[in-house]
């Protein structure tokens, strides 16, 4: 590991890990990071009030890792913003504690970013930790239903996602961001929207960045495994979601993202796809998880704030809505 103190220069990459009771997983994450070579980097762990003893363990086992602790859970976005503000790397890597990187991960990501000055985001290839032959994410896209999704998720990794290409955004579980881009798209001093708390803050940031002319590059040579959480999915396979807190937040945030960033004329044009997807989801949630529907109620408070932010964002937008819309795909994956 090339530490800042050893290189006597600002690190190229500042790795920021937001921890919340991930003691059983973060050890593998940190060990894999410290084995990285070829790029100067530092590591910051921002702890969101963990109660599993993981902050104390990190302080003992990894004294060279900067540890920032909050007394309670301030949310993923707030914690990540705090970490960004306290670091100085030219690039920032958002990394979940349940991600284990492979050799060369940081070097490949940094090279991909340094190669093109308008690349503000770089997405690695993430594989499922429980089934490493299957993809977890090869970058973010948004479909006509306004639902962000991870490209290739669940598919067998047969090499068909091994081409370097430009994509819409990067999954926040492991995403490299150019600090200059983060500063450019920050709103009210926030890089990630803290009103989101957690879920879809990565897609929202990608949308804002694309609207300002920043690009996202997919770098398949940077590989890691990820223990996938529940997110917005009401059911995954045959397993029900543990509780409604995550889906409630994710449901609200998906609407907030549209309120902030979308062009009204395209929302109206795609309304049949949006309503066609939402109606069965609402019906399913009403039966299986009614408390998740409180996310719609939460919009009463969060919606007006998102609309105020929308006005600021629209005033700063440099890319035409028609160009941004090209990133939206139909449900079957074809271009709009």
Number of C-alpha atoms within 10 A of each C-alpha: 14 17 18 18 10 9 11 8 11 17 23 20 27 27 26 28 28 25 25 22 17 19 20 11 17 22 19 15 19 21 13 17 22 16 13 19 15 13 20 22 27 26 23 20 24 24 25 22 18 19 13 13 12 21 24 12 13 19 13 11 12 14 10 13 18 17 19 16 16 12 10 12 16 16 17 24 23 23 26 25 18 17 25 23 12 14 20 16 21 17 27 26 27 22 23 22 26 24 25 26 25 16 16 17 24 26 19 19 28 25 13 23 23 14 9 11 11 16 20 25 32 30 30 26 26 29 27 19 18 11 14 15 14 19 24 27 27 25 29 22 23 21 21 24 20 21 20 21 16 18 21 19 17 15 14 15 17 10 8 9 17 14 11 12 11 16 20 25 31 29 29 22 21 30 22 28 26 24 20 12 20 21 12 14 24 16 15 9 11 19 23 25 23 17 16 22 19 20 23 28 24 22 24 22 23 26 24 24 25 22 22 19 16 21 22 27 25 27 26 22 19 22 22 22 24 23 18 15 10 15 17 23 14 22 13 9 6 6 8 13 19 10 13 20 15 20 24 24 23 24 23 24 27 21 18 24 24 19 20 23 22 18 16 12 10 13 17 11 11 14 15 13 17 17 12 11 16 13 10 11 14 16 13 13 17 13 9 15 18 14 15 24 20 16 21 16 12 15 17 10 9 16 19 14 15 20 16 12 16 19 12 13 19 16 8 13 17 12 14 12 16 10 11 16 17 11 18 21 17 13 15 7 12 9 13 12
